[in-house]
């Protein structure tokens, strides 16, 4: 199958391609699972972490990709095997609807892929999940504060706020319409004096 796509499976850097393609698929499957609702901070962070690991993924023959020694190749093989175990469990959790477990497994698979990338591309900076999680949590808290300005709002309060907003919008539209008419009338009067 890979050979049919023109991929040299004997290339010692093939693990770089495998890691990125596998993570991209898992990330997409997870995104589809959470896109129907409002993603939690953990879910957002795991997607951001996968994005950070995949962004600007190098080609196998890129100048900044290094060849690995035997220890490096062994580590890559171990990380890919761990990634595949996480992906297999991810698939089981997907079938069972286990979003929280899928989230955790996406993070673990991303950690494997990030470590593979660090070996092949040692100068590429990849943030840790903890770093991304802190930033995303702050953004999430800010977003949630905008959605729910009043925790104790009743249905009546919300209806009243909606009516007030509608009235203000109508007043604004009426004022704009009147200003447009006055602007045209003023222009016409000015034109006739000339």
N, C-alpha and C positions, 0 to 999 in steps of 0.2 A: 504494500500500500504506500509506504513512504517512498519507495523506489519509483513508483508510478508518478509521484509528484516531483521527481527530480531531486530527491534528498539522498545524499550519500550517507548511508547508515554506518559506514566505517569511519566517518569523520570523528576524530577524538573530541570534537566540540559539540557533538550531536545532543548531548545532555542539555546544553543551553537552549536549544530549540524545543526539546521535549518539555522542559520545565515551564517555559513561557506559554506554550500552547495548552498544556494541561491546566495551568492556573487560569488562563483566560477563559476557558470553558467553564470551570467551576465558578469563577466570579460571575459570569453571565447567568448561570443557572440560579445562583443565589440572588442576584439582582431581580430576576423574574419573580422569585418567590416573595420578595419583600416589597415590590413596587406597588402593590395594590393598596397598601396602607401607608401610614407615616412611619418611616423606618426609625427604630430606636437609635440612641447614640452608639450603642455597641455595634449595631448593624451598619450604620454609617461608617464607623471607624474601621470595621473589617473590610468594607469595600474600598475605602480610602487607602488602607494598607496594601491591598492587592494592587490598586492603581499605582501606588508609589513603587512597588516592586517591578511592575510591568512597564512603567513609563520609559520611553526611549530605549526599549529593549534592543540590544545590539544584534547585528547579523553575526553569524558564526565566524566570518572572516574579517570582522572589524579590527582596526588597528589597536584599540585599547582592550581587546580580549586576549588573554594570555593562555598559553598551553600549560596544562597541569602536570605535575610530577605524579608518581605512583600514589603517594599519600593523598594528594588532591583528588585524583580519580576515584580512589576508594571512598573518600568522604562524599563526593558527588553521588556515587552509586548508593551509599547509605541514605543520603538525603532524598534521592529520588524514590527509593523503596519506601521510606517513611511517608513521603508525599502520596504515593499510590495507596498506602494503607488508609491515610486520612481521606482520600478521595473515595475509596470504596465505602468507608463508613458514612461519608457525606451522602453518597447515593442511597444508602439504606435509610438515613434520616430524612432524606427528601421524600422517599416513598411513604414514610410514616408521618410526614408533616412536622418534623422536629426542627423548627426554625432556629431555636436557641442552640441546639447541638450543631446544626449546619453552620451557624455563625462561628462557633468555636473551632470547628473543623476547617473552615475557610482560613481563619487566622493561622492555624497550625500548618496547613498546606502552604500558605504564603511564607511563613517562616522558613520552610524547607526551600522554597524557590528563591527567596532572598539570599539564603546562605549559598546556594549554587551560584547565583549571580555574583555575589561577593568574591567567590573563588575565581571565577572566570574574568571578572571585571573589578579588580580590587579598588580602583580609584572612584568607582561610582558610589555616591552617598545614598544610602537607603535608611530612612528613619526607622526607629523601632516602633512596634505596635503601641507601646506605652506612650511614646511621644505623640503619635497621631491621636491616640485615644483622648489625651488631655485636651488637645486643640479642638477635636470634634465635640467633646463634652461641653466645652465652653460655648461653642457655636450652637449646639443643640439647646442648651439652657436659654440662650438668648432668643432663639427661634420660638421656643415654647412660651417664653414670657410675652412675646408679641401675639401669640394665638390666644392666650387666656389671661387678659389683663385683670379680670375679676373672677376669683375662684368661686365666689358665692352668688353669681348672677342667676336670677330666676328666669323662667321663660318670659314672664311679664317684663322684666328688665331688658331682656334682649329684644323683645318686640318693640318696646319704647325706644331703644337706641336705634333700631332699624327705621322706625317711623321718623325720628328726628333726622337721621341721615338722609332719608328720602326727601323730607321737607327742605333741608339745606341744599340738596342737589337741585330740586325744582326751583328754589329761589335763585340759585346761581345761574341756572339756565335762563330764567326770566330776565335777570339782570343783564346777562350777556346779550340776549335778544334785543332788549331795550337799548343797550349801548350800541349794538350794530345799527339799529334803526336811526338813533341819534347821530351816529357817526356819518351815515349816508346823507341824512338831512342837512347836517352841518356842512358837508362837503358840497352838496348841491347848491346851498345858499351862497357859499364862498365862490363857487364857479359862476353864479349868475351876476355877482358884483364885478367880476373881471370883465 
